[in-house]
Amino acid sequence: MKNKSLDDLSGLRLIFSTDPDAIRQQDESEETDQLVPFEKQQLRINLDKKHRAGKEVTLIQGFDMNDSGLENMAKQLKSKCGIGGGVTEDGMILLQGDQRKKLPDVLGKMGFKKIKVIQ
């Protein structure tokens, strides 16, 4: 095992506090800074067939949330539409089939106001 010098350890953060909730409070404030209210997010819904062997998928982009929030949103949308799908590496939600007619209503009920469907 290799000995580490002080330069190697400079990237580590060490927090010492007698308050056991201090670390949780810091984590919660970081997460809330990342989230934008649903009504201010601008979503775009479009249909895609590229590189999918001719099968259609609906892509939803424009979500401004962390990875766990995006996974949760995809799970809710898949459940409400009764279909499969997932989250892409680019931060888009992918749903199977053409869901452009259902999604504006579903997303509107969830609180999103700015929804653009690209034909």
Secondary structure by P-SEA (a helix, b strand, c coil): cccccccccccbbbbbbcccaaaaaaaaaaaaaaccccccbbbbbbccccccccbbbbbbccccccaaaaaaaaaaaaaaaccccccccccccccccccccccaaaaaaaccccccccc
